């Protein structure tokens, strides 16, 4: 019986051609690049339209660049928008109770498989969240939908696991390249954060997708960070490298505080607000109250992120925006709005770098630090701490300014910021949120195959059992030397009691009238069928056992045997297989 596939498939001959020719992946990557660029343009236009309608803006105006907005709209739009979003979440939970998978999780645990429908839902939620003024970025929606479409394309061609993961990386590369007008940054975002590393096999497809995504998005909506290039930024000298290193330390500490703050806000609201739809409504109201003081806290901060203007504003105003934007971002994410912190950390890092330069100048007036330089260093260092990807942030600075020496200072700062964050915190914002939900991944490196390689798949099901109350003499008669290596002992109810080594039972100095209970090994150590191979190997290491019994999780009945030698051999074989897939070797 032939069942209909739940997703679109390419014709069999075309699928076979693509799987047989590595160069065909480049064509698929280019298609993903076009899609990613269109996603960026469409989502940006949708948010701009929402801002025009809901906040009464003129065409081309940016919400976060307004000097003031109508107070009633500032309060009502985010709060009512949050309430509608919360109700939508509640209704969606009945239809799709499972949490949607993001690109990092998909590549780490699921071999690059993502739901297109789920990705579209996340993108729409992100558009609405930013459109009603919540202090969240669109990059999460950009990458989610672009990578979801890339995953769907790969699934339609029945790509191998490594190639399927590559399509997800291509989608994110195209989205980030289009969003920031930075093809190099887009490519390295995919390498560092979504693919978990760079390989020669992935260079061409990811690079093509990134460049194509940049050109397509730029053709529709030329996006810019507003960073000046060349001498307008300032001249970097030797002392700036040392000061940039210090800024990297502060950026890491502040980035960790933002990530923990979002988690604490989410946990606090979950406790004190029993009805879930009310949480984003209250979060939206709080953001609206902050917007009454300054509209720069609203939405992603695209309009406010123009360094030539922000760095010349009064320091008191910059300090106020820095504090309020931080609070708005933490509240927005903690209350349940969809989005990310990419744009927010760029904005906060820029004005934070300005404040840092002023503070250092106040302590050491002779330095005369250039605020433009430290705005760019600050945005890169803070984003590196929160988002991860030090090279991604360095390339954003390079492609935005065209200043190689400034990029050197940025690289120093982001390296220190990233390292401190790894040492003190251990997560980026994306993996931290997964950690709060019970996952253990720290990057997009492919560990899904480890979870797929379970004890149930590895064990030998032919279990020989004996009652633990059997006398040793009876056991000797039933199991002479050489008949078995070990036998599993069970109690009267059939539950696991321990393991009997046949050689031990035939030792000359044993009292044959004693029961097997006196010579049992590993009475409290068992494996469960759902454990993965890495957990099983850890159990062998702790017990120093050569084989262990597999029991059902509920009733402790033996269902199989797994030896350490077999587990290690299968782990080595699968590791080598994945390595060859990644590097494109056969």
Secondary structure, 3 states (H helix, E strand, C coil): CCCCCCCCCCCHHHHHHHHHCCCHHHHHHHHHHHHHHHHHHHHHHHHHHHHHHHHCCCCCCCHHHCCCCCHHHHHHHHHHHHHHHHHHHHHHHHHCCCCCCCHHHHHHHCCCCCCHHHHHHHHHHHHHHHHCCCCCECHHHHHHHHHHHHHHHHHHCCCCHHHHHHHHHHHHHHHHHHHHCCHHHHHHHHHHHHCCCCCHHHHHHHHHHHHHHHHHHHHHCCCCCCCCCHHHCCCCCHHHHHHHHHHHHHHHHHHHHHHHHHHHHHHHHHHHCCCHHHHHHHHHHHHHHHHHHCHHHCCCCCCCCCHHHHCCCCHHHHHHHHHHHHHHHHHHHHCCCCCECHHHHHHHHHHHHHHHHHHHHHHCHHHCCCHHHHHHHHHHHHHHHHHCCHHHHHHHHHHHHCCHHHHHHHHHHHHHHHHHHHHHCCCCHHHHHHHHCCCCCCCCCCCHHHHHCEHHHHCECCCCEEECCCEHHHHHHHCCCCCCCEEEEECCCCEEEEEEEHHHHCCCCCCCCCEHHHHCECCCCCEECCCEHHHHHHHHHHHCCCEEEEECCCCCEEEEEEEHHHHHHHHHHHHHHHHHHHHCCC
